[in-house]
């Protein structure tokens, strides 16, 4: 039964990570590619983390070996790091692209440029 649940969680993880790869190929500009890849890979990896947590907890409860508890703790720490670093890295990449002058494809409203323009007008 454990193998079924872990396998199901890993399949869901694989599905969302594949969607993230597909978004890198299909979306038109750097911002939508970053959005699709970041959201899908984060969500997919969370399912892989749940699979590892379930596996390590079940094995620890069944066998009582401390190595499964250590695995559980490492996976929790890795999940926290993932939830902090993945969005932060995507934000840094998007900000660098924007500062380099790469605009979104169908840019109708550029709120950041409007805010910068208001700051410049207020300073003048």
C-alpha positions in Angstrom: 0.0 0.0 0.0 2.9 2.4 0.8 4.4 1.7 -2.6 1.1 2.6 -4.3 0.8 6.0 -2.5 4.5 6.9 -3.0 4.2 5.9 -6.7 1.1 7.9 -7.2 2.7 11.0 -5.6 5.8 10.5 -7.8 3.6 10.3 -10.9 1.9 13.5 -10.0 5.3 15.1 -9.4 6.5 13.9 -12.8 3.4 15.2 -14.5 3.8 18.8 -13.1 7.5 18.8 -13.7 6.9 17.8 -17.3 4.4 20.7 -17.6 7.1 23.0 -16.4 9.4 21.8 -19.1 6.7 22.2 -21.7 6.1 25.8 -20.5 9.7 26.6 -21.3 9.1 25.5 -24.8 5.7 26.8 -25.5 5.4 30.2 -23.8 6.3 33.4 -25.8 8.6 35.4 -23.6 10.9 35.2 -20.6 8.3 36.2 -18.1 5.6 33.7 -18.9 8.3 31.0 -19.3 9.6 31.8 -15.8 6.1 31.8 -14.4 5.2 28.5 -15.9 8.4 26.8 -15.1 8.6 28.1 -11.5 5.1 27.3 -10.6 5.0 23.8 -12.2 8.4 22.8 -10.9 7.7 24.0 -7.4 4.4 22.2 -7.3 5.8 19.1 -8.9 8.7 19.0 -6.5 6.4 19.4 -3.5 4.7 16.2 -4.5 8.1 14.4 -4.7 8.8 15.8 -1.2 5.5 14.4 0.1 6.3 11.1 -1.4 9.7 11.1 0.4 8.1 12.2 3.6 5.5 9.5 3.4 8.1 6.8 2.6 10.6 7.9 5.3 7.9 8.2 8.0 6.3 4.9 7.2 9.7 3.1 7.1 10.7 4.8 10.4 7.5 3.7 12.1 7.8 0.1 10.7 11.5 -0.5 11.4 12.4 2.2 13.9 15.8 2.9 12.2 17.1 6.4 12.8 18.3 6.8 9.2 14.7 7.2 8.1 14.1 9.9 10.6 17.2 11.6 9.4 15.9 11.3 5.8 12.6 12.8 7.0 14.3 15.8 8.6 16.5 16.4 5.5 13.5 16.3 3.2 11.7 18.9 5.4 14.7 21.2 5.3 15.1 20.7 1.6 11.4 21.5 1.1 11.7 24.8 3.0 14.8 25.8 1.0 12.9 25.0 -2.2 9.9 27.1 -1.2 12.2 30.0 -0.4 14.7 29.8 -3.2 12.6 28.9 -6.2 10.3 32.0 -6.2 13.2 34.2 -5.1 15.4 33.0 -8.1 12.5 33.5 -10.5 12.0 37.0 -9.2 15.6 37.9 -9.6 15.7 36.6 -13.1 12.6 38.5 -14.1 13.9 41.7 -12.5 17.2 41.3 -14.4 15.4 40.7 -17.7 13.2 43.8 -17.1 16.2 45.9 -16.3 18.0 44.6 -19.4 15.1 46.0 -21.4 13.3 42.8 -22.3 9.6 43.6 -22.2 6.7 41.1 -22.1 5.3 40.3 -25.5 1.8 41.5 -25.2 2.6 44.3 -22.8 -0.6 46.3 -22.5 0.1 47.8 -19.0 3.6 48.2 -17.5 2.8 49.1 -13.9 6.5 49.1 -13.0 7.4 51.7 -15.7 4.4 53.8 -14.7 5.6 53.8 -11.0 9.1 54.7 -12.1 7.8 57.5 -14.2 5.8 58.9 -11.3 8.9 58.7 -9.0 10.9 60.6 -11.6 8.2 63.3 -12.0 7.9 63.7 -8.2 11.7 64.1 -7.9 11.8 66.7 -10.6 
